[in-house]
Amino acid sequence: VALFNVILFSAGATFAAAGVLFFIALYPTFAAQGFHIYWWPLLVEAILFGVEIFFVYTLWFTWARIGAAWHVLLAIGYPVSVYLQTFAIDTFVSGMLTPGAETITWGAPGLLGMPWVDYLQWWFNPTLWPLQFHRVAAAISFFGFLIAFLAMLHYHDRTDPPSKKYWDWAGSFGILWGLAGLIAQPLLGLWYMYSIFSHQFQAFTNIMTGPRAWEMLMMVGLLSLLIITASVYFIERRERLLIRLGRHDIRNLFRAFAIAAAVAGLILVQPAWLGGIMQSDPGTWANPIGIMYYKHIALLVLIGIGAIIIGIDLLVLRRRRDEELGNLSRASWAAALITGVLGSWIVIVMGYVRESARSPWLFYKIVPVPGGQTYPTPVPAFQILVVWLISLGLVFAVFWFTSRVTSYHPEQKEEV
C-alpha cells in the first residue's frame, strides 16, 4: 500500500506541477489574476506537497525500522494533508463560480495585494464548503470503485485459490467503499446546487434549465447505472450464500432493488422539457415524467437502496460473507469491472458540469473567457467526449501499471 501511494503520488504530483506551469505559460493574464487573489491558499497548497512527500516517502523508506505508533501517525498524516490541500485548491475552484466580490481589488504590490477582508470573502465564498465535502465523498467513491476495477483485473490474472480469494475480497471492499461515497454525493450535491441557486442563479439556470442541462442528465444517468450495477454485483455475489442460509427474503430484496433502481434511473434521465434548448423557449412543452419532484423522489430511492445494501452486507451477512471468496461468477466479476469505469467517468463529468456552469466566464461575471466567440465555451459535446475518453484511458493506464508493480499476491508472500 505504501509503495502504491509513493508511485501514485509521484505520478500525480508530476502531472499537477506540469499543469500549473502550462497554465502560467499559456494563460498569463488568468494566472496573474489567480495568484493575485489566491496567492496564500496556493502557497499553502504548495507547502502541503512537501508535507505529503514527507509523510508518504518516510512511511515507505522506514517501514521496517519504525514502530506501530509512527506507522499510524504517518499513515493518518498523509490523507489529512491531502484533505487540507484539496481545501486550499477548492478556495480557488469554488471562487471562480461564486466569487466573494463583484470586482477584483488591485492594491499596492507586496504580500497583501488587497485587504484581508476582501481576501477572506474570495477564499471562503458561498460554495466552498459544499464543494469541499462533495469532492471528498466523490474521491472516496472514485477510489473505492477503482480498487474494485483493479481487483477484478488481478482476479482474472491469478490462478491459485489464495490469490483469487484475496482479490475477490479486495473487490468487495472497493465496492462497499465506492457505494458508501456514492450515496452521500446526491445529498451533498443538493446542498451544493442550492448554494449555486442562491448565489449565482444564472449559472444554476444554465445547467438545470438551459443549454447545459444534458450534462446533469448524463451525471444522474451514470449515478443510476452505478447503483444498478452495484445491485447486480450483490445479487450475483451473494446468491450461493443466501441460498445456503435460506435467506430468500434478502435475495428477493436485492432483485427488487435492481428493478427499483432501474425505474428511478429512467425517471432521473428524463428531460424536464422537450422542443427547445431553454425551458423557457417558445414551443417547448413539459415532460410529465421529468418533473423535479419525481426526480427528487428517485434520488432518495437510489440513496435508500445503496444504504440498505451496505447495511445488509455489513450487518446481516458480516460473519458469513467471506465463505464464498474466490468463487466469483462472471456476472459479478463484470459488474465490479463496470463500476470502476462508471465511477471514474462520473467524477470527470461532475467537474465538467461545475466548470461549464460559469461559461463564458473565468471568474463569473467578472473576468470573461479570452477570445469571446472565437473560442466558445464550453467546447462542443463530441470534443469533450474525446477528452473524457483520453482522460479515462490515462487514469486506468497509470493505476493499472502502478497496481501491477506494487500488488500483493498471497502465493508470493515468501518472496516479499
C-alpha positions as a LaTeX table, in Angstrom:
\begin{tabular}{lrrr}
\hline
Residue & $x$ (\AA) & $y$ (\AA) & $z$ (\AA) \\
\hline
Val1 & 0.00 & 0.00 & 0.00 \\
Ala2 & 2.79 & 2.41 & 0.89 \\
Leu3 & 4.66 & 1.77 & $-2.37$ \\
Phe4 & 1.40 & 2.09 & $-4.31$ \\
Asn5 & 0.88 & 5.55 & $-2.81$ \\
Val6 & 4.50 & 6.56 & $-3.40$ \\
Ile7 & 4.34 & 5.80 & $-7.13$ \\
Leu8 & 0.82 & 7.19 & $-7.49$ \\
Phe9 & 1.68 & 10.39 & $-5.66$ \\
Ser10 & 4.82 & 10.86 & $-7.73$ \\
Ala11 & 2.90 & 10.49 & $-11.00$ \\
Gly12 & 0.03 & 12.72 & $-9.85$ \\
Ala13 & 2.32 & 15.42 & $-8.48$ \\
Thr14 & 4.30 & 15.47 & $-11.72$ \\
Phe15 & 1.16 & 15.99 & $-13.82$ \\
Ala16 & $-0.14$ & 18.62 & $-11.38$ \\
Ala17 & 3.09 & 20.63 & $-11.39$ \\
Ala18 & 3.30 & 20.42 & $-15.18$ \\
Gly19 & $-0.32$ & 21.59 & $-15.43$ \\
Val20 & 0.39 & 24.66 & $-13.30$ \\
Leu21 & 3.39 & 25.56 & $-15.45$ \\
Phe22 & 1.31 & 25.16 & $-18.62$ \\
Phe23 & $-1.40$ & 27.44 & $-17.22$ \\
Ile24 & 1.13 & 30.12 & $-16.32$ \\
Ala25 & 2.80 & 29.92 & $-19.74$ \\
Leu26 & $-0.36$ & 29.70 & $-21.87$ \\
Tyr27 & $-2.68$ & 31.97 & $-19.86$ \\
Pro28 & $-0.51$ & 34.58 & $-18.14$ \\
Thr29 & $-3.36$ & 37.05 & $-17.54$ \\
Phe30 & $-5.52$ & 34.43 & $-15.86$ \\
Ala31 & $-2.50$ & 33.23 & $-13.88$ \\
Ala32 & $-1.78$ & 36.78 & $-12.68$ \\
Gln33 & $-5.39$ & 37.25 & $-11.58$ \\
Gly34 & $-5.46$ & 33.87 & $-9.86$ \\
Phe35 & $-2.19$ & 34.43 & $-8.00$ \\
His36 & $-3.28$ & 37.93 & $-7.01$ \\
Ile37 & $-6.41$ & 36.61 & $-5.28$ \\
Tyr38 & $-5.30$ & 33.17 & $-4.17$ \\
Trp39 & $-1.59$ & 33.56 & $-3.52$ \\
Trp40 & $-1.83$ & 32.47 & 0.10 \\
Pro41 & $-4.05$ & 29.40 & $-0.43$ \\
Leu42 & $-1.84$ & 28.36 & $-3.36$ \\
Leu43 & 1.26 & 28.81 & $-1.20$ \\
Val44 & $-0.29$ & 26.59 & 1.47 \\
Glu45 & $-1.18$ & 24.07 & $-1.23$ \\
Ala46 & 2.42 & 24.04 & $-2.47$ \\
Ile47 & 3.80 & 23.63 & 1.07 \\
Leu48 & 1.42 & 20.72 & 1.64 \\
Phe49 & 3.02 & 18.98 & $-1.35$ \\
Gly50 & 6.21 & 18.91 & 0.69 \\
Val51 & 4.34 & 17.70 & 3.77 \\
Glu52 & 2.78 & 14.87 & 1.75 \\
Ile53 & 6.19 & 13.92 & 0.38 \\
Phe54 & 7.49 & 13.70 & 3.94 \\
Phe55 & 4.63 & 11.50 & 5.12 \\
Val56 & 4.38 & 9.05 & 2.24 \\
Tyr57 & 8.10 & 8.71 & 1.47 \\
Thr58 & 9.05 & 8.39 & 5.13 \\
Leu59 & 6.40 & 5.71 & 5.58 \\
Trp60 & 7.77 & 3.73 & 2.65 \\
Phe61 & 11.51 & 4.05 & 3.23 \\
Thr62 & 11.38 & 3.49 & 7.00 \\
Trp63 & 8.61 & 0.89 & 7.02 \\
Ala64 & 10.67 & $-1.85$ & 8.67 \\
Arg65 & 12.55 & 0.45 & 11.07 \\
Ile66 & 9.75 & 2.36 & 12.82 \\
Gly67 & 7.21 & 1.31 & 15.39 \\
Ala68 & 3.45 & 0.99 & 15.15 \\
Ala69 & 2.83 & 4.48 & 16.54 \\
Trp70 & 4.89 & 6.08 & 13.77 \\
His71 & 3.14 & 3.93 & 11.18 \\
Val72 & $-0.22$ & 5.23 & 12.39 \\
Leu73 & 0.99 & 8.84 & 12.57 \\
Leu74 & 2.43 & 8.84 & 9.05 \\
Ala75 & $-0.48$ & 6.88 & 7.58 \\
Ile76 & $-3.03$ & 9.32 & 9.06 \\
Gly77 & $-0.97$ & 12.44 & 8.42 \\
Tyr78 & $-0.82$ & 11.75 & 4.69 \\
Pro79 & $-4.60$ & 11.77 & 3.96 \\
Val80 & $-5.13$ & 14.67 & 6.38 \\
Ser81 & $-2.59$ & 16.75 & 4.45 \\
Val82 & $-4.29$ & 15.72 & 1.17 \\
Tyr83 & $-7.64$ & 16.87 & 2.60 \\
Leu84 & $-6.17$ & 20.25 & 3.58 \\
Gln85 & $-4.53$ & 20.58 & 0.17 \\
Thr86 & $-7.86$ & 19.88 & $-1.51$ \\
Phe87 & $-9.43$ & 22.55 & 0.68 \\
Ala88 & $-6.80$ & 25.09 & $-0.42$ \\
Ile89 & $-7.45$ & 24.25 & $-4.08$ \\
Asp90 & $-11.22$ & 24.43 & $-3.58$ \\
Thr91 & $-10.99$ & 28.04 & $-2.40$ \\
Phe92 & $-9.80$ & 28.81 & $-5.94$ \\
Val93 & $-12.13$ & 26.48 & $-7.83$ \\
Ser94 & $-15.28$ & 27.49 & $-5.95$ \\
Gly95 & $-14.38$ & 31.17 & $-6.15$ \\
Met96 & $-14.36$ & 31.05 & $-9.94$ \\
Leu97 & $-18.06$ & 30.12 & $-9.95$ \\
Thr98 & $-19.25$ & 32.07 & $-6.91$ \\
Pro99 & $-16.75$ & 34.91 & $-6.39$ \\
Gly100 & $-16.74$ & 36.57 & $-2.99$ \\
Ala101 & $-16.80$ & 40.05 & $-4.55$ \\
Glu102 & $-18.14$ & 41.82 & $-7.64$ \\
Thr103 & $-14.73$ & 43.13 & $-8.72$ \\
Ile104 & $-11.08$ & 42.24 & $-8.24$ \\
Thr105 & $-9.38$ & 44.72 & $-5.93$ \\
Trp106 & $-5.93$ & 45.69 & $-7.14$ \\
Gly107 & $-3.85$ & 47.27 & $-4.39$ \\
Ala108 & $-0.21$ & 48.01 & $-3.82$ \\
Pro109 & 2.37 & 45.35 & $-4.70$ \\
Gly110 & 3.63 & 43.19 & $-1.88$ \\
Leu111 & 2.43 & 40.38 & 0.32 \\
Leu112 & $-1.04$ & 41.90 & 0.70 \\
Gly113 & $-2.43$ & 42.81 & $-2.71$ \\
Met114 & $-5.86$ & 43.53 & $-1.23$ \\
Pro115 & $-7.35$ & 43.98 & 2.27 \\
Trp116 & $-7.70$ & 40.86 & 4.40 \\
Val117 & $-11.49$ & 41.25 & 4.44 \\
Asp118 & $-11.55$ & 41.01 & 0.64 \\
Tyr119 & $-9.24$ & 38.01 & 0.72 \\
Leu120 & $-11.49$ & 36.15 & 3.14 \\
Gln121 & $-14.58$ & 36.89 & 1.06 \\
Trp122 & $-12.89$ & 35.41 & $-2.01$ \\
Trp123 & $-11.45$ & 32.39 & $-0.22$ \\
Phe124 & $-14.46$ & 31.49 & 1.93 \\
Asn125 & $-17.02$ & 32.06 & $-0.79$ \\
Pro126 & $-20.59$ & 30.68 & $-0.65$ \\
Thr127 & $-19.91$ & 27.32 & $-2.34$ \\
Leu128 & $-16.57$ & 26.44 & $-0.70$ \\
Trp129 & $-17.84$ & 24.03 & 1.95 \\
Pro130 & $-20.45$ & 22.24 & $-0.18$ \\
Leu131 & $-17.84$ & 21.71 & $-2.89$ \\
Gln132 & $-15.22$ & 20.51 & $-0.41$ \\
Phe133 & $-17.42$ & 17.86 & 1.19 \\
His134 & $-18.87$ & 16.77 & $-2.15$ \\
Arg135 & $-15.37$ & 16.28 & $-3.56$ \\
Val136 & $-14.34$ & 14.25 & $-0.51$ \\
Ala137 & $-17.33$ & 11.93 & $-0.98$ \\
Ala138 & $-16.61$ & 11.72 & $-4.72$ \\
Ala139 & $-12.95$ & 10.86 & $-4.03$ \\
Ile140 & $-13.95$ & 8.07 & $-1.63$ \\
Ser141 & $-16.41$ & 6.68 & $-4.17$ \\
Phe142 & $-13.99$ & 7.02 & $-7.09$ \\
Phe143 & $-11.15$ & 5.26 & $-5.32$ \\
Gly144 & $-13.41$ & 2.51 & $-3.98$ \\
Phe145 & $-14.76$ & 1.66 & $-7.42$ \\
Leu146 & $-11.27$ & 1.95 & $-8.90$ \\
Ile147 & $-9.97$ & $-0.57$ & $-6.35$ \\
Ala148 & $-12.79$ & $-2.89$ & $-7.41$ \\
Phe149 & $-11.79$ & $-2.44$ & $-11.06$ \\
Leu150 & $-8.12$ & $-3.22$ & $-10.40$ \\
Ala151 & $-9.02$ & $-6.14$ & $-8.12$ \\
Met152 & $-11.10$ & $-7.73$ & $-10.86$ \\
Leu153 & $-8.21$ & $-7.49$ & $-13.32$ \\
His154 & $-5.89$ & $-9.15$ & $-10.80$ \\
Tyr155 & $-8.54$ & $-11.76$ & $-10.00$ \\
His156 & $-8.66$ & $-12.65$ & $-13.69$ \\
Asp157 & $-4.85$ & $-12.87$ & $-13.82$ \\
Arg158 & $-4.36$ & $-15.19$ & $-10.85$ \\
Thr159 & $-4.90$ & $-18.94$ & $-10.90$ \\
Asp160 & $-4.17$ & $-20.00$ & $-7.30$ \\
Pro161 & $-7.06$ & $-20.06$ & $-4.76$ \\
Pro162 & $-5.37$ & $-17.82$ & $-2.12$ \\
Ser163 & $-4.83$ & $-15.00$ & $-4.62$ \\
Lys164 & $-8.35$ & $-15.33$ & $-6.01$ \\
Lys165 & $-9.78$ & $-15.09$ & $-2.50$ \\
Tyr166 & $-7.63$ & $-12.07$ & $-1.74$ \\
Trp167 & $-8.61$ & $-10.14$ & $-4.87$ \\
Asp168 & $-12.25$ & $-11.16$ & $-4.51$ \\
Trp169 & $-12.17$ & $-9.66$ & $-1.01$ \\
Ala170 & $-10.40$ & $-6.52$ & $-2.31$ \\
Gly171 & $-13.09$ & $-6.11$ & $-4.97$ \\
Ser172 & $-15.95$ & $-6.38$ & $-2.47$ \\
Phe173 & $-14.11$ & $-3.98$ & $-0.17$ \\
Gly174 & $-13.82$ & $-1.46$ & $-3.00$ \\
Ile175 & $-17.48$ & $-1.84$ & $-4.00$ \\
Leu176 & $-18.62$ & $-1.12$ & $-0.43$ \\
Trp177 & $-16.43$ & 1.99 & $-0.13$ \\
Gly178 & $-17.47$ & 3.15 & $-3.58$ \\
Leu179 & $-21.15$ & 2.69 & $-2.77$ \\
Ala180 & $-20.78$ & 4.48 & 0.58 \\
Gly181 & $-19.25$ & 7.53 & $-1.10$ \\
Leu182 & $-21.78$ & 7.36 & $-3.93$ \\
Ile183 & $-24.90$ & 7.54 & $-1.76$ \\
Ala184 & $-23.51$ & 10.58 & 0.07 \\
Gln185 & $-22.96$ & 12.52 & $-3.15$ \\
Pro186 & $-26.61$ & 13.25 & $-4.09$ \\
Leu187 & $-27.31$ & 14.76 & $-0.66$ \\
Leu188 & $-24.14$ & 16.85 & $-0.75$ \\
Gly189 & $-24.85$ & 17.66 & $-4.39$ \\
Leu190 & $-28.28$ & 19.06 & $-3.50$ \\
Trp191 & $-26.59$ & 21.27 & $-0.90$ \\
Tyr192 & $-24.05$ & 22.40 & $-3.49$ \\
Met193 & $-26.67$ & 23.09 & $-6.16$ \\
Tyr194 & $-28.80$ & 25.05 & $-3.68$ \\
Ser195 & $-25.75$ & 27.20 & $-2.88$ \\
Ile196 & $-25.27$ & 27.92 & $-6.60$ \\
Phe197 & $-29.01$ & 28.60 & $-6.94$ \\
Ser198 & $-28.87$ & 31.09 & $-4.05$ \\
His199 & $-25.77$ & 32.99 & $-5.17$ \\
Gln200 & $-25.44$ & 32.54 & $-8.96$ \\
Phe201 & $-28.93$ & 31.90 & $-10.25$ \\
Gln202 & $-27.96$ & 32.35 & $-13.90$ \\
Ala203 & $-25.26$ & 29.68 & $-13.61$ \\
Phe204 & $-27.78$ & 27.39 & $-11.93$ \\
Thr205 & $-30.22$ & 28.01 & $-14.78$ \\
Asn206 & $-27.51$ & 27.27 & $-17.33$ \\
Ile207 & $-27.01$ & 23.70 & $-16.09$ \\
Met208 & $-30.56$ & 22.92 & $-14.93$ \\
Thr209 & $-32.96$ & 24.55 & $-17.40$ \\
Gly210 & $-30.58$ & 25.77 & $-20.09$ \\
Pro211 & $-28.24$ & 24.51 & $-22.81$ \\
Arg212 & $-26.04$ & 22.54 & $-20.38$ \\
Ala213 & $-28.90$ & 20.55 & $-18.83$ \\
Trp214 & $-27.83$ & 17.46 & $-20.80$ \\
Glu215 & $-24.73$ & 17.30 & $-18.59$ \\
Met216 & $-26.86$ & 16.92 & $-15.47$ \\
Leu217 & $-28.91$ & 14.21 & $-17.17$ \\
Met218 & $-25.70$ & 12.38 & $-18.03$ \\
Met219 & $-24.45$ & 12.69 & $-14.46$ \\
Val220 & $-27.62$ & 11.32 & $-12.83$ \\
Gly221 & $-27.72$ & 8.66 & $-15.54$ \\
Leu222 & $-24.25$ & 7.48 & $-14.53$ \\
Leu223 & $-25.31$ & 7.59 & $-10.87$ \\
Ser224 & $-28.30$ & 5.37 & $-11.67$ \\
Leu225 & $-26.17$ & 2.94 & $-13.66$ \\
Leu226 & $-23.73$ & 2.68 & $-10.76$ \\
Ile227 & $-26.50$ & 1.80 & $-8.29$ \\
Ile228 & $-27.99$ & $-0.72$ & $-10.74$ \\
Thr229 & $-24.59$ & $-2.30$ & $-11.43$ \\
Ala230 & $-23.78$ & $-2.49$ & $-7.71$ \\
Ser231 & $-27.16$ & $-4.17$ & $-7.13$ \\
Val232 & $-26.39$ & $-6.73$ & $-9.83$ \\
Tyr233 & $-23.00$ & $-7.34$ & $-8.21$ \\
Phe234 & $-24.56$ & $-8.12$ & $-4.84$ \\
Ile235 & $-27.34$ & $-10.23$ & $-6.39$ \\
Glu236 & $-24.77$ & $-12.43$ & $-8.13$ \\
Arg237 & $-22.05$ & $-12.26$ & $-5.48$ \\
Arg238 & $-24.24$ & $-13.33$ & $-2.54$ \\
Glu239 & $-26.50$ & $-15.73$ & $-4.48$ \\
Arg240 & $-24.97$ & $-19.02$ & $-3.29$ \\
Leu241 & $-24.52$ & $-17.78$ & 0.27 \\
Leu242 & $-28.13$ & $-16.60$ & 0.56 \\
Ile243 & $-29.43$ & $-19.90$ & $-0.84$ \\
Arg244 & $-27.35$ & $-21.86$ & 1.67 \\
Leu245 & $-28.55$ & $-19.66$ & 4.52 \\
Gly246 & $-32.14$ & $-19.88$ & 3.32 \\
Arg247 & $-32.42$ & $-16.08$ & 3.14 \\
His248 & $-34.75$ & $-15.90$ & 0.17 \\
Asp249 & $-36.10$ & $-12.64$ & 1.56 \\
Ile250 & $-32.74$ & $-10.92$ & 1.02 \\
Arg251 & $-32.39$ & $-12.49$ & $-2.44$ \\
Asn252 & $-35.76$ & $-11.13$ & $-3.46$ \\
Leu253 & $-34.97$ & $-7.76$ & $-1.89$ \\
Phe254 & $-31.75$ & $-7.43$ & $-3.91$ \\
Arg255 & $-33.66$ & $-8.24$ & $-7.10$ \\
Ala256 & $-36.35$ & $-5.72$ & $-6.23$ \\
Phe257 & $-33.64$ & $-3.13$ & $-5.61$ \\
Ala258 & $-32.22$ & $-3.64$ & $-9.10$ \\
Ile259 & $-35.66$ & $-3.11$ & $-10.64$ \\
Ala260 & $-36.41$ & $-0.08$ & $-8.44$ \\
Ala261 & $-33.03$ & 1.44 & $-9.29$ \\
Ala262 & $-33.75$ & 0.98 & $-13.00$ \\
Val263 & $-37.13$ & 2.71 & $-12.67$ \\
Ala264 & $-35.59$ & 5.55 & $-10.62$ \\
Gly265 & $-32.83$ & 5.92 & $-13.19$ \\
Leu266 & $-35.38$ & 6.08 & $-16.01$ \\
Ile267 & $-37.11$ & 8.96 & $-14.21$ \\
Leu268 & $-33.85$ & 10.78 & $-13.50$ \\
Val269 & $-32.67$ & 10.81 & $-17.11$ \\
Gln270 & $-35.95$ & 12.24 & $-18.39$ \\
Pro271 & $-35.55$ & 15.80 & $-19.69$ \\
Ala272 & $-37.81$ & 18.28 & $-17.90$ \\
Trp273 & $-38.89$ & 19.77 & $-21.22$ \\
Leu274 & $-38.83$ & 18.96 & $-24.92$ \\
Gly275 & $-38.83$ & 21.06 & $-28.08$ \\
Gly276 & $-36.26$ & 23.74 & $-27.24$ \\
Ile277 & $-32.80$ & 24.49 & $-25.88$ \\
Met278 & $-34.05$ & 26.56 & $-22.94$ \\
Gln279 & $-37.01$ & 25.51 & $-20.86$ \\
Ser280 & $-38.44$ & 29.00 & $-21.38$ \\
Asp281 & $-38.15$ & 28.87 & $-25.20$ \\
Pro282 & $-41.40$ & 29.29 & $-27.17$ \\
Gly283 & $-42.86$ & 26.00 & $-28.31$ \\
Thr284 & $-41.36$ & 23.85 & $-25.54$ \\
Trp285 & $-43.59$ & 21.52 & $-23.60$ \\
Ala286 & $-43.16$ & 19.94 & $-20.19$ \\
Asn287 & $-42.28$ & 16.27 & $-19.94$ \\
Pro288 & $-44.84$ & 14.84 & $-17.48$ \\
Ile289 & $-42.38$ & 12.32 & $-16.03$ \\
Gly290 & $-39.46$ & 14.76 & $-15.97$ \\
Ile291 & $-40.84$ & 16.90 & $-13.13$ \\
Met292 & $-38.21$ & 17.75 & $-10.50$ \\
Tyr293 & $-40.46$ & 16.48 & $-7.70$ \\
Tyr294 & $-40.30$ & 12.99 & $-9.22$ \\
Lys295 & $-36.55$ & 13.29 & $-9.70$ \\
His296 & $-36.02$ & 14.16 & $-6.03$ \\
Ile297 & $-38.01$ & 11.08 & $-5.02$ \\
Ala298 & $-35.96$ & 8.96 & $-7.46$ \\
Leu299 & $-32.73$ & 10.28 & $-5.94$ \\
Leu300 & $-33.93$ & 9.39 & $-2.44$ \\
Val301 & $-34.86$ & 5.90 & $-3.68$ \\
Leu302 & $-31.33$ & 5.37 & $-5.04$ \\
Ile303 & $-29.78$ & 6.64 & $-1.80$ \\
Gly304 & $-32.01$ & 4.32 & 0.22 \\
Ile305 & $-31.17$ & 1.32 & $-1.98$ \\
Gly306 & $-27.44$ & 1.93 & $-1.62$ \\
Ala307 & $-27.66$ & 2.41 & 2.15 \\
Ile308 & $-29.74$ & $-0.74$ & 2.69 \\
Ile309 & $-27.40$ & $-2.85$ & 0.53 \\
Ile310 & $-24.42$ & $-1.68$ & 2.58 \\
Gly311 & $-26.30$ & $-2.36$ & 5.81 \\
Ile312 & $-27.29$ & $-5.88$ & 4.78 \\
Asp313 & $-23.79$ & $-6.79$ & 3.64 \\
Leu314 & $-22.04$ & $-5.37$ & 6.71 \\
Leu315 & $-24.55$ & $-6.24$ & 9.43 \\
Val316 & $-26.63$ & $-9.23$ & 8.32 \\
Leu317 & $-24.00$ & $-11.14$ & 6.32 \\
Arg318 & $-20.82$ & $-9.95$ & 8.01 \\
Arg319 & $-19.93$ & $-13.29$ & 9.62 \\
Arg320 & $-20.69$ & $-15.45$ & 6.60 \\
Arg321 & $-19.86$ & $-13.39$ & 3.52 \\
Asp322 & $-16.19$ & $-14.46$ & 3.44 \\
Glu323 & $-17.18$ & $-18.10$ & 2.93 \\
Glu324 & $-17.70$ & $-17.59$ & $-0.80$ \\
Leu325 & $-14.49$ & $-15.65$ & $-1.50$ \\
Gly326 & $-12.65$ & $-16.83$ & $-4.59$ \\
Asn327 & $-15.78$ & $-18.03$ & $-6.42$ \\
Leu328 & $-16.86$ & $-15.00$ & $-8.39$ \\
Ser329 & $-19.44$ & $-15.55$ & $-11.10$ \\
Arg330 & $-18.88$ & $-13.96$ & $-14.50$ \\
Ala331 & $-21.76$ & $-11.56$ & $-13.91$ \\
Ser332 & $-20.44$ & $-10.28$ & $-10.56$ \\
Trp333 & $-16.91$ & $-10.00$ & $-11.99$ \\
Ala334 & $-18.20$ & $-7.96$ & $-14.94$ \\
Ala335 & $-20.40$ & $-5.81$ & $-12.68$ \\
Ala336 & $-17.46$ & $-4.91$ & $-10.44$ \\
Leu337 & $-15.37$ & $-4.09$ & $-13.51$ \\
Ile338 & $-18.10$ & $-1.84$ & $-14.91$ \\
Thr339 & $-18.46$ & 0.06 & $-11.62$ \\
Gly340 & $-14.80$ & 1.06 & $-11.93$ \\
Val341 & $-15.38$ & 2.58 & $-15.37$ \\
Leu342 & $-18.63$ & 4.31 & $-14.39$ \\
Gly343 & $-17.22$ & 5.51 & $-11.06$ \\
Ser344 & $-14.29$ & 7.15 & $-12.81$ \\
Trp345 & $-16.42$ & 8.64 & $-15.56$ \\
Ile346 & $-18.93$ & 10.26 & $-13.22$ \\
Val347 & $-16.15$ & 12.10 & $-11.37$ \\
Ile348 & $-14.91$ & 13.58 & $-14.65$ \\
Val349 & $-18.44$ & 14.62 & $-15.65$ \\
Met350 & $-19.01$ & 16.29 & $-12.26$ \\
Gly351 & $-16.01$ & 18.53 & $-12.75$ \\
Tyr352 & $-17.13$ & 19.38 & $-16.27$ \\
Val353 & $-20.62$ & 20.35 & $-15.06$ \\
Arg354 & $-19.17$ & 22.72 & $-12.47$ \\
Glu355 & $-16.78$ & 24.36 & $-14.92$ \\
Ser356 & $-19.33$ & 24.71 & $-17.72$ \\
Ala357 & $-21.84$ & 26.33 & $-15.35$ \\
Arg358 & $-19.80$ & 29.54 & $-15.37$ \\
Ser359 & $-19.49$ & 29.69 & $-19.17$ \\
Pro360 & $-18.44$ & 32.05 & $-20.72$ \\
Trp361 & $-16.65$ & 33.45 & $-17.65$ \\
Leu362 & $-13.36$ & 32.65 & $-15.94$ \\
Phe363 & $-14.45$ & 34.41 & $-12.76$ \\
Tyr364 & $-18.22$ & 34.53 & $-13.02$ \\
Lys365 & $-19.48$ & 37.92 & $-14.24$ \\
Ile366 & $-16.07$ & 39.49 & $-13.54$ \\
Val367 & $-13.49$ & 38.10 & $-15.97$ \\
Pro368 & $-14.70$ & 36.63 & $-19.30$ \\
Val369 & $-13.01$ & 33.78 & $-21.13$ \\
Pro370 & $-10.47$ & 35.39 & $-23.51$ \\
Gly371 & $-11.33$ & 35.28 & $-27.19$ \\
Gly372 & $-15.09$ & 35.65 & $-26.93$ \\
Gln373 & $-16.85$ & 33.87 & $-29.80$ \\
Thr374 & $-13.53$ & 32.90 & $-31.36$ \\
Tyr375 & $-13.10$ & 30.28 & $-28.64$ \\
Pro376 & $-16.65$ & 29.47 & $-27.48$ \\
Thr377 & $-17.02$ & 27.69 & $-24.17$ \\
Pro378 & $-17.72$ & 25.03 & $-23.19$ \\
Val379 & $-16.30$ & 23.06 & $-26.08$ \\
Pro380 & $-18.73$ & 21.00 & $-28.21$ \\
Ala381 & $-20.01$ & 17.74 & $-26.76$ \\
Phe382 & $-18.16$ & 15.45 & $-29.18$ \\
Gln383 & $-14.85$ & 17.18 & $-28.40$ \\
Ile384 & $-15.29$ & 16.89 & $-24.65$ \\
Leu385 & $-16.25$ & 13.23 & $-25.11$ \\
Val386 & $-12.88$ & 12.63 & $-26.76$ \\
Val387 & $-11.17$ & 14.42 & $-23.86$ \\
Trp388 & $-13.10$ & 12.25 & $-21.38$ \\
Leu389 & $-12.09$ & 9.04 & $-23.13$ \\
Ile390 & $-8.44$ & 10.08 & $-23.23$ \\
Ser391 & $-8.59$ & 11.05 & $-19.55$ \\
Leu392 & $-10.17$ & 7.73 & $-18.60$ \\
Gly393 & $-7.56$ & 5.85 & $-20.61$ \\
Leu394 & $-4.70$ & 7.68 & $-18.89$ \\
Val395 & $-6.23$ & 7.16 & $-15.45$ \\
Phe396 & $-6.63$ & 3.43 & $-15.93$ \\
Ala397 & $-3.19$ & 3.08 & $-17.52$ \\
Val398 & $-1.48$ & 4.81 & $-14.57$ \\
Phe399 & $-3.43$ & 2.90 & $-11.94$ \\
Trp400 & $-3.06$ & $-0.46$ & $-13.68$ \\
Phe401 & 0.68 & $-0.05$ & $-14.13$ \\
Thr402 & 1.07 & 1.04 & $-10.51$ \\
Ser403 & $-1.01$ & $-1.85$ & $-9.21$ \\
Arg404 & 0.95 & $-4.33$ & $-11.33$ \\
Val405 & 4.19 & $-3.11$ & $-9.80$ \\
Thr406 & 3.02 & $-2.89$ & $-6.20$ \\
Ser407 & 0.29 & $-5.51$ & $-5.75$ \\
Tyr408 & 0.49 & $-8.14$ & $-3.05$ \\
His409 & $-0.29$ & $-11.74$ & $-4.01$ \\
Pro410 & $-0.60$ & $-14.40$ & $-1.29$ \\
Glu411 & 1.39 & $-17.00$ & $-3.23$ \\
Gln412 & 4.32 & $-14.55$ & $-3.35$ \\
Lys413 & 4.34 & $-13.93$ & 0.40 \\
Glu414 & 7.66 & $-15.65$ & 0.96 \\
Glu415 & 9.26 & $-13.65$ & $-1.87$ \\
Val416 & 8.03 & $-10.36$ & $-0.38$ \\
\hline
\end{tabular}
